[in-house]
Amino acid sequence: MNLQGFNQFLNDPRTVILALWVLAWKGYALWRAAKNDQKYWYIAMLVINLLGILEIVYLLFFQKEGKLWQKIFIKNKKGKK
């Protein structure tokens, strides 16, 4: 194993930030897909790595319950009459 290459990876803050970005989106999207019993989405997100883009698209538009765009952009009208 080439430890010099790994050390260069850790010393570049851009790659560390990118890795954390991908890990956060992938973790949340995989958790939501498993919770919603959407196994094809789960497998696709587990295998395909597009820097978090697939995970964000899933969370915004394709999860069964509680789509992220609804939580962000649509106000809750239950309390208003």
N, C-alpha and C positions, 0 to 999 in steps of 0.2 A: 504494500500500500504506500502511496506517495504522500507522505505527511507534509511535504513542502507545499504541494498544491492545495491541500486542505487548509493549511495555515494562511495562505494567500486568500482563500475564500473567506475565512473568518476575519481577516484584517480589512477587507473591503466592506464598508458599511452599506453600500448599495445592495450587495448580494445578501447580506444578513437581513436587511429590511424587506427585500423581495421574498426571501424564504419565509419570513414571519407573515407577510401579506398572504401568500399562497396557503400557508398552514392554517391561518385563521379562517379564511373563506372556505377552504376544503373541509375543515373540521365541522364548521357550522352547517354547511350544505349536506355533508354526509349524515350528520345527526338528524337533520330535518327529513331527508329522504328515508332513512331507516324508520323514523317515528311515523311517517306517513305511509309506510309499506310500499314504497316505490323502488322496487329492487332493480329495475333496468336503469333508472337514473343513478342509483347508488353505484352500480357496477361501472357505468360510463364515467362518472366522476372519479372513481377510484383508479381507473386505468388511464384516462385521458388527462393530461396536464397542460392547460393553456393559460397559466399564470393567474388562475382564479376567475377567468372569464366565464367558463362553463358553469362554475358554481354560482356566480352572480346572476347569470341568466336564469338558472334554475330557481334561485331564491326569489327573484323578482316576478317571474311569470308562470312557473310550472309546478310548484309545490301545491299539494291538495288543499291544505288549510293554512291560513295566515300568511298569504303572499306578502313579501317584504314591501312591495310598492304600495299595497293597500295600507299597511301600517304607517308608512311614511307620508303618503300624499292624500289619503282620504281620512277626513276627520270623523270621529265617532259621533253620530247624531242621536244616540240613545237618550242622552240627557237633555237634548234640546227639543222643544215643541213649539 
